[in-house]
């Protein structure tokens, strides 16, 4: 334990000696360069945070749109089922020829296409996010 305190004392003495030897100009230059480095890193960090925030916001918006489209599709299926029930109870000869039912089916197909498009967009954003993480890891490994 005594050895540890001796090392601490010696390190503090060396630090004090180097401060005594340092000129005010070199201290100012060092402080300025450290401050500049901190400002530069802060700018880079702010840019990265902004980019990541946009990615998360975009992904959230897409997921919300996907959810709402699924709700619309569920409502459309309910309407299709209700119309088919009405036609069956009326003993309609050919329910597949009903114009209202055809219209509902076309609308459901359109919503399904939109859902598929949004799902593909979500997957694309998630893949881009994964690639970004891989690049960040590779960059950190280069630094280390």
C-alpha positions as CSV (number, residue, x, y, z in Angstrom):
1,X,0.0,0.0,0.0
2,X,2.9,2.3,0.8
3,X,4.3,1.7,-2.7
4,X,1.1,2.9,-4.3
5,X,1.1,6.2,-2.4
6,X,4.8,6.7,-3.3
7,X,3.9,6.3,-7.0
8,X,1.0,8.8,-6.6
9,X,3.2,11.3,-4.8
10,X,6.0,11.0,-7.4
11,X,3.4,11.4,-10.3
12,X,2.0,14.5,-8.6
13,X,5.4,16.0,-8.1
14,X,6.3,15.4,-11.8
15,X,3.1,17.0,-12.9
16,X,3.7,20.0,-10.7
17,X,7.3,20.3,-12.0
18,X,6.1,20.1,-15.7
19,X,3.5,22.8,-14.9
20,X,6.2,25.0,-13.5
21,X,8.3,24.5,-16.6
22,X,5.4,25.2,-19.0
23,X,5.1,28.7,-20.3
24,X,1.8,30.5,-20.3
25,X,1.9,30.6,-24.2
26,X,2.2,26.8,-24.4
27,X,-0.6,26.3,-21.9
28,X,-2.8,28.7,-23.9
29,X,-2.0,26.9,-27.2
30,X,-2.8,23.5,-25.6
31,X,-6.0,24.8,-24.2
32,X,-7.0,26.3,-27.6
33,X,-6.2,23.1,-29.4
34,X,-8.2,21.0,-26.9
35,X,-11.1,23.4,-27.1
36,X,-11.0,23.3,-31.0
37,X,-10.9,19.5,-30.9
38,X,-13.9,19.4,-28.5
39,X,-15.9,21.8,-30.7
40,X,-15.1,19.7,-33.8
41,X,-16.1,16.4,-32.1
42,X,-19.3,18.1,-30.9
43,X,-20.2,19.1,-34.4
44,X,-19.6,15.6,-35.7
45,X,-21.6,14.2,-32.8
46,X,-24.5,16.6,-33.4
47,X,-24.5,15.6,-37.1
48,X,-24.6,11.9,-36.2
49,X,-27.4,12.4,-33.7
50,X,-29.4,14.4,-36.2
51,X,-29.0,11.7,-38.8
52,X,-30.0,8.9,-36.4
53,X,-33.0,10.9,-35.2
54,X,-34.2,11.3,-38.8
55,X,-33.8,7.6,-39.3
56,X,-35.8,6.7,-36.2
57,X,-38.5,9.3,-37.1
58,X,-38.8,8.0,-40.6
59,X,-39.0,4.4,-39.4
60,X,-41.7,5.3,-36.9
61,X,-43.7,7.2,-39.5
62,X,-43.6,4.2,-41.8
63,X,-44.6,1.8,-39.0
64,X,-47.5,4.0,-38.1
65,X,-48.6,4.2,-41.8
66,X,-48.3,0.3,-42.0
67,X,-50.5,0.0,-38.9
68,X,-53.1,2.4,-40.2
69,X,-53.3,0.7,-43.5
70,X,-53.8,-2.7,-41.8
71,X,-56.7,-1.2,-39.9
72,X,-58.2,0.1,-43.1
73,X,-57.9,-3.3,-44.7
74,X,-59.6,-4.9,-41.7
75,X,-62.5,-2.5,-42.0
76,X,-62.7,-3.2,-45.7
77,X,-62.8,-7.0,-45.0
78,X,-65.6,-6.4,-42.6
79,X,-67.5,-4.4,-45.3
80,X,-66.9,-7.2,-47.8
81,X,-68.2,-9.8,-45.3
82,X,-71.2,-7.7,-44.5
83,X,-72.1,-7.2,-48.2
84,X,-71.6,-10.9,-48.9
85,X,-73.9,-11.8,-46.0
86,X,-76.6,-9.5,-47.3
87,X,-76.3,-10.9,-50.8
88,X,-76.5,-14.5,-49.5
89,X,-79.5,-13.8,-47.3
90,X,-81.2,-12.2,-50.2
91,X,-80.6,-15.4,-52.2
92,X,-78.7,-13.5,-54.9
93,X,-78.0,-15.8,-57.8
94,X,-74.4,-14.7,-58.4
95,X,-72.8,-12.7,-55.6
96,X,-69.6,-12.3,-57.7
97,X,-71.4,-10.1,-60.1
98,X,-72.4,-7.5,-57.5
99,X,-70.9,-4.2,-58.4
100,X,-70.6,-3.0,-54.8
101,X,-68.8,-6.2,-53.8
102,X,-66.4,-5.8,-56.8
103,X,-65.7,-2.2,-55.7
104,X,-65.0,-3.3,-52.1
105,X,-62.7,-6.1,-53.4
106,X,-60.8,-3.7,-55.6
107,X,-60.4,-1.2,-52.7
108,X,-59.1,-4.0,-50.5
109,X,-56.5,-5.0,-53.2
110,X,-55.4,-1.4,-53.5
111,X,-54.8,-1.2,-49.7
112,X,-52.9,-4.5,-49.8
113,X,-50.6,-3.1,-52.4
114,X,-50.0,-0.1,-50.3
115,X,-49.2,-2.3,-47.3
116,X,-46.7,-4.3,-49.3
117,X,-45.1,-1.1,-50.6
118,X,-44.8,0.3,-47.0
119,X,-43.5,-3.0,-45.7
120,X,-40.8,-3.0,-48.4
121,X,-39.9,0.6,-47.4
122,X,-39.6,-0.4,-43.7
123,X,-37.4,-3.3,-44.6
124,X,-35.2,-1.0,-46.8
125,X,-34.8,1.5,-43.9
126,X,-34.0,-1.2,-41.4
127,X,-31.3,-2.7,-43.8
128,X,-29.8,0.8,-44.2
129,X,-29.8,1.1,-40.4
130,X,-28.0,-2.3,-40.1
131,X,-25.4,-1.3,-42.7
132,X,-24.9,2.0,-40.9
133,X,-24.2,0.1,-37.6
134,X,-21.7,-2.1,-39.5
135,X,-19.9,0.9,-40.9
136,X,-19.8,2.5,-37.4
137,X,-18.3,-0.7,-35.9
138,X,-15.7,-0.9,-38.7
139,X,-14.8,2.7,-38.2
140,X,-14.4,2.2,-34.4
141,X,-12.1,-0.8,-35.1
142,X,-9.9,1.3,-37.3
143,X,-9.6,3.9,-34.6
144,X,-8.8,1.3,-31.9
